[in-house]
Amino acid sequence: MIPDKQLLTVDQVLKKLKQAIKKKKPFSLVRVGDGENIILAQNSVMTIEKTLKEQWARNANKSRDNKGVTLPNTILRDQMVNAIKNASIVGIPFYKNDPILAEDRLKRQLTDKVFNHFQITPKVACHTFVNRVFAQKSDFWKALQGKRILIITKSKWSKKVTQTLRKKPYNLNVTKRINFNHYDQLEHTLAIIKANKGNFDIALISCGVNSVILAQKVAETTGNIGIDFGKSLMYIVQKKAGLNHSSRGAKKDLLP
């Protein structure tokens, strides 16, 4: 697999994003962390029984709102495999000193296992926290200004996120938002995205593990840009990330 030193830096990813915006080319950024690894591990490198014993899976099954998915779900697993294989850029954990708050065995070790199992070789890779550094970079937000932005996130954050991003210092033209809380809304949401392909240029997507599929499908079905933005939209509203706030574990000097 790709050594840490060969992963794209945040600035290199941003450059590719800007090129896609300028040339109006389809582009998708998806990200793989411990949650995505556990989805991919279902009945592949882990038995379903073992997967369901993982704390992340137990949390997901406690409430529909926790992780946006109920396990087991091997259909989501297969959709995620397809999305990762076809994404423009894939975020993955570091081998060393990774900032994700999870056990090492659930980070890059497990990514390598599931990628090998499904024969996934990302076209281009970066670190999975690229979204959190993007949130702190003025160049990222400037690249989005003047473009039509679609927001896809949980209903509890959707309105607040839209209001925040329309104001200074972000000044984004948010033309549509879609509330997304659980995997069972995926097909309906994809239909809405396709029906509105002429009403947005870039989608910022914060729907947990479902964001991987949605971001790649935005590029594939609309020719627009889909960005798996992780928890960054929620963190911006909570003032834990953004232009005026730093997100824990994603300092600019950690991910150059």
N, C-alpha and C positions, 0 to 999 in steps of 0.2 A: 504493500500500500504506500501512499504518498508520505514521505517524511515531513515532519513539522516545518522544516526550513523551506520546503518546496510549496507550501500552501500560499495562495495569493494573500497579499496584505490587504487591509481594508481599502487603502487608496487604489490598489490595483483593481479591486472589485468595483469600486466607485467609478473608475475610468471606463470599465466595460459597461456599466449601467448607463453612464452618460452617452457612450457611443450608441447604445441601443435606443436611447431617447432621441438623440439627434437624427439617427437614420430611420427612426420609426420601425424598428425591427422587434419581433417577438423576443421576449427575454424572461427567464424565470430564475429566481434565487430561492432555493429551498434549504432547510437546515435540519441536521440530524443530531439529536442529543440523547440523553438517557431514555426519555419517553418514547421517542421514535425507535430507538434500539429495541426496547421491550415489545413494541408493536411488531417489529420485523422478526423478533425472536420466536414469536408464537408458532409452535409446531414446525419449526425449522431447525434452529440450534438449541431450542429449549422445548420441552414438552409443554402442552397447555397447562397441565397441573403445576409445573414449576413456575411458569410465567405468572400464573394467577397468585402465587405466593409472594411475588415481589411487592415491595411497599408501594411502588408507583401504581401497579395494577390494583392493589387493594384500595388505594385512595380513589382511583378512577371509578371503581365499582361501588363506592360508598354513596356517591351522589352524581347525577347526570351533569351537574355544573362543575364538578371538580376538574376533570380533564377533557370533557367534551366527547368521551367515548366510553362504551361499556365493553368489557372483555369477557370472553374471547371474541375476536373479530378478525378472522383471517381474510375477509374480503377487503377490509381496510389495509391489511398487510400487503396484499397483492397490488392494490391500487398505489400504495406508497412505493413499492418496488418499481413500478412502471414510471411513477413521477420522478423518482431519483435518477433513473436511467435516462430520462429525457430532459431533465432540467439543464439550464444553461450553466449554472454554478451550484455546487453543493457544499454547504457548510458542515464540517465534521469536527469532532473534538481533537485536541492536541494529544500526543503521546505523553508529553511531559508537562508538568505544572499547569494542568488544565483547570480553568476557573469554574467549570460547572460543579455545582454542589451535589455530587452523587458519588457513590463508590466507584473506584477505578474500574472494577470489573464490568460496570454498566456503561462505561464511556468508550474510549477508543478500542479497548479490548473487544467489547461486544460489537462495535461498529465493524471491525475487521472480520469478525466471525460471520455476521449476517451478510456483509457485502460479498465475502467469499462464497457463502452458500448460494446466494442469488446471482452470482456472477455480475455484481455491480462494479463498474469502473467509472467513476465520475469523469465527465469531460474536463471539468475544471473544478478545483476544490479550494476552499478557504476555511477559516475557523467558524464554528457555528455561532459564536457571539458577534459576528459581523454586524448584525442588526442593532445590537446595543451600542456599538461604537458609532454606527451611522446616526443614531438618534442624537449624538453629541456633536456631530460634525456639521458646521454651517454649509459646507460645500454640498452635502447630501440634500439638505432642505432647499438650497438654491436651485439644485437640479430639478426639483419637483415643482418649483414655482412656475406658474403660467400653464401648467399641465392640468388636465382634468383628473381628479383623484377619486377613486372608489375606496371606501373604507369597509372592511368586513371584519367584524369583531363581535364579542358577546353583547347582548342587548343591554346589560347593565352598564357598559362602557361606551356604547355606540354614540349616543347623543353628546356626552361630555367630550369624547375624543374629537368629534366633528367640530364642536364649538371651539375647542382649544386650538386645533390646527388651522382654523380659519382666521385666527387672530395673530397678532405679533407675538413672538418673532418668526412664526412659521409662514403665515400669509398664504396658505394653500387654497386652491379652488376645489373644494370637496363637492363634487356634483352628485354623488350618490353614496348611500351607506346601506349595508345589508347586515341584519342581525343574524348571528350564527352562534348557537349554543351547544349543539350536539351533532354527532356524525349522522344521525337520521335525517338531518336537514341537507345533506350533501347534494343529492341529486337535484332537489328543488333549487338550491343555491346555484348550482352549475347552469341550470336552465335560465335563471335570472341574469347571470353573468353573460351568457351567450346572447340573450335578448337585448342586453344593454351594451354590446361591444362598441357601438358608435357613440356612447355617452361618457366614456372614460378613456384615459390613456394609461394610467398606472394604478394598480391595486395594492394597497397596504393591508396585509392580512394577518390578523392575530386571533387564531382559532385553535390554539394548541396544536396537536399532531395533525389535525385536519388541514392545517395551513400548507403542508407539503403538497397535498393533492391539489388544493385550490390554486396555489401559486403557479404550479406547472400547467394546470388546465387553462388558466387565464391566457398564458402565452399560446398554448396549442389551439384553443378554440376561438380566440378573438384576435390573435396577432398583437395583443397589447403586452404590457409588462406586469408581471405578478411577483410581488416581494413577500416572502414569508418573514413577517416582522416580529415574530415571537411575542414576548410580553411587553415589548417596547411601547405600544399604544397605551396599554394600561398603566405602565410606569410613568409615561409622560403626564397623564392625568393625575397620578398620585404624587407627582413631582419627585420621582425616584430616578428619572432619566429625562433626557432632552437637552436642548441647547444651554439651559441654565442649571442642569443637574446631572451628576455623574451616576451611572448605573453600576452597582456593586459587581466586581469581577470583570468589568469591561473597560478598564482605564485605557486611555488613548495610547499610553506608552506600552501597554501589554500587547495590543494588537496594532502594530504600526500601519 
